[in-house]
Amino acid sequence: MVKFDKPDVEQFFQTLTVADFTVSPDEKQLVISTNLNGHFNLWGMDLPNQFPYPLTFNNQSVDGLTYAKTGEFIVVGFDHDGDENTQIYALPPQGGKLVPLRIHKGERHLVSRISDDGKRLYYATTYGNSTYLNNYVYDLESGEEKLLVEGQEAPTYLIAVSPEEKSFPLNSLGILTL
C-alpha cells in the first residue's frame, strides 16, 4: 500500500486570488486579474469555455480593469512592484503589448469610465494635485486632455458619466454639470 506524508503547512498558503475582472460587451470573453502563475497578470477565458490563457506577462497588480463598450480594447491600471502608483494602459482583447495611455512616474491614475464610443477615457489622478486629485477626460484619438474637476476642499473622483457626457457624479460631493 502507498503511504503518504501529511501535507506541509506551505501548501495551505499557496492560494489563488482573483483581484478584478471584466466581461467583453458581447459576453464572449471574461478577463481576470489573478495570480494563477504565482504573479498577478491578466488572463482571458473565452466563454462558455472555461480554460484560462495569459493576456499579460508583466507580473504586476491591477487597479482598475474595464472593457471598452466597442469591444476593441481593454483599459487596465497597473502599479509597479506594489508602489500603488497606477499607470493606465490599453490592451487588445487577445493580449499582447500594453499601450501606455496615462503615465506619470510616481503618480496614481484611477480609471473612471470609457465613453460609449470608446474614444474618451475619464480618469482621476494625483498628478498636479496629490491631496485632492484632478479629474480629466482624455481623447484617445487626438491625445487631447481636458481638466474636468480640480479637487480643492476634498478628494474628488468621478464615479460615473451621464450617457450624453454632460454630468459627472463625484463621490458623495454632488453632481457636476457642464
FENWO-V988632 format. One record per pair of residues at least 24 apart in sequence whose ideal C-beta (glycine too) atoms are under 10 Angstrom apart, sorted by the first residue. I is the first residue (numbers start at 1). J is the second residue. Records with the same first field share a line. If there is no record, write none. Layout:
I->J / J
//
This chain:
14->38
18->43
19->61 / 62 / 63 / 65
20->61 / 62 / 63 / 64 / 65 / 66 / 76 / 77
21->45 / 62 / 65
22->64 / 65 / 66 / 67 / 74 / 75 / 76
23->47 / 67
24->67 / 68 / 69 / 71 / 74 / 93
25->67 / 68 / 69 / 70 / 71 / 72 / 118
26->67 / 71
28->71 / 93
29->55 / 67 / 71 / 74 / 93 / 94
31->55 / 56 / 62 / 65 / 66 / 67 / 74 / 76 / 91 / 93 / 95
32->62 / 65
33->60 / 61 / 62 / 63 / 64 / 65 / 76 / 78
34->62
35->59 / 61
40->78 / 79
41->78 / 95
42->74 / 76 / 78 / 91 / 95 / 98
43->95
44->74 / 93 / 94 / 95
46->93
53->94 / 95
54->95
55->91 / 92 / 93 / 94 / 95 / 96 / 98
56->89 / 91 / 95 / 96 / 97 / 98
57->95 / 96
58->89 / 98
60->86 / 87 / 98
61->86
62->86
63->87 / 88 / 108 / 109 / 110 / 111
64->88 / 109 / 110 / 111 / 112 / 123
65->91 / 111
66->111 / 112 / 113 / 114 / 121
67->93 / 114 / 118
68->93 / 114 / 115 / 116 / 117 / 118 / 119 / 121 / 140
69->113 / 114 / 115 / 116 / 117 / 118
70->114 / 115 / 116 / 117 / 118 / 119
71->118
72->118
73->99 / 101 / 114 / 118 / 140
74->98 / 114
75->99 / 101 / 102 / 111 / 113 / 114 / 118 / 121 / 123 / 140
76->101 / 111
77->101 / 102 / 108 / 109 / 110 / 111 / 123
79->108
80->105 / 106
83->108
84->108
85->109 / 126
86->110 / 111 / 123 / 125 / 126
88->121 / 123 / 125 / 138
90->114 / 118 / 121 / 140
99->140
101->138 / 140 / 143
102->127 / 136 / 138 / 145
103->127
104->128
106->130
108->133
109->133 / 136 / 138
110->135 / 157 / 158
111->158
112->136 / 137 / 148 / 157 / 158 / 159 / 160 / 161 / 168 / 170
113->137 / 158 / 159 / 160 / 161 / 165 / 168
114->140 / 161
115->139 / 140 / 161 / 163 / 165
116->161 / 163 / 164 / 165
117->165
120->144 / 146 / 161 / 165
121->145
122->148 / 158 / 160 / 161 / 165 / 168
123->148 / 157 / 158
124->148 / 149 / 151 / 155 / 156 / 157 / 158 / 159 / 170 / 171
126->151 / 155
129->155 / 156
131->155
132->156 / 157
133->157 / 158 / 171
135->168 / 170 / 176
137->161 / 165 / 168
146->178
148->176 / 178
149->173 / 176 / 178
//
